[in-house]
Amino acid sequence: MPTAGTPAPRVVLGVSGGIGAYKAVEVCRRLVEAGVHVAPVLTPDALRFVGKTTFSALGSEPAQSSLFEEASPIPHTKLGQSADLVVVAPATADFLARYAAGMGGELLTATLLATRAPVLVCPAMHTEMWEHPSVQENLDTLRRRGVSVVGPEEGALAAGDVGVGRLADPATIVSVALVMLGGRGDLQGRRVAISAGGTREPIDPVRHLSNRSSGKQGHALATAALRRGAEVVLVTTVGRPVAAQPRLSVVRVDTAAEMEAAMAVESDKADVIVMAAAVADFRPRQVATHKLAKDDGVPEIVLEPTPDILCGLVARRRPGQVIVGFAAETGDAVERGRRKFDRKGVDLMVVNDVSAPGAGFDHDTNVVTILTSGGTREVPLSSKEVVADAVLEQVVGLLAGRDGRAGAPRAEED
Ligand code: CTP
């Protein structure tokens, strides 16, 4: 996550004493993998569930669990003052009560009193405890003080129970933590509108025309932009829940017409527009009001073109706005993409040969060529997250060029 020359952001990872503590190991590992310096702090009760050695081995410095027995005489102030973020996973009912009450009798709560850094708590407990008014009131108090909360989720709990109370998925916790750290990134203060997924054009109340787009690339772009500090609006057809993140708003749409309306609203405010969605080119001219039945005979569905959303956005472009299009092609991809770049009037075209192995629909990886007016950048088979960052790197360069700042797009010249 840190770029060359910038120090790694520092996260204090607090672990309190609940069964979800075993998942904090994964949170620790993923944060370190993302380039974060992790200082693990375990409460005495956490040690009943997990060992300090594990966190010392996976974290960036030895795990600490005591106010009095560590090398430093005042470990909490040093930890609190140097943190860029404190994450507590899991946060038990007892921990939340002590934190909300401002108690500082053990290292983790003392560190929280001694920090000015943003704090993310990830509650985990049995459903009955989670729903208890005292737990909810403590959380309300913490939220009012600016503490961010992720989870809990619904699912299997300890002792065979099922319900709300399960610790949020480690990947989600890490993603939110990275977004909170991203407040210092190179898209800070920028508003980015991203469309994602395939539109669905209704035929009748139960059927529609659509395409194979999974929306994964658009969603990866949204996460990458959040990590770079942007304010992100994700206009998506994807139905699965998107984890709540600071600076993210999600607009759900189905049809090309709905996507066009949502993007038009955003285009008046956005500094960057990314049309990663696979918009249907045609839709049924008439939508049957009742389900078409076999007895009605084989239907003759007459199609009409949908609006070209991207061309509409380019036509109403605000001064300085950067507009990115995607081109899903099969064969002669770059040549066809360059023609589309010229035709659509975008600043950047991400060309995607969806017939290449490991690329395009449904895959977690992609192979793209990024076209700008002056150059071409190939991104070999990579995760959609890496592709998203390569695209945003070009966007940052274009924005800087328009602001008259250094850092023109880094695509190599043709
Ligand atoms: N796009 C759009 N509205 C449409 C069709 C496409 O905004 N009705 C956008 C897509 O989101 C993408 C870009 O235009 O960013 C190119 O989409 P693509 O499907 O590759 O191109 P088309 O314009 O549909 O041309 P063709 O299907 O003939 O290749």
Boltz pocket constraint, residues with backbone or C-beta under 6 A from the ligand:
constraints:
  - pocket:
      binder: B
      contacts: [[A, 256], [A, 275], [A, 276], [A, 277], [A, 278], [A, 279], [A, 280], [A, 281], [A, 306], [A, 307], [A, 308], [A, 309], [A, 310], [A, 311], [A, 324], [A, 325], [A, 326], [A, 327], [A, 328], [A, 329], [A, 340]]
      max_distance: 6.0
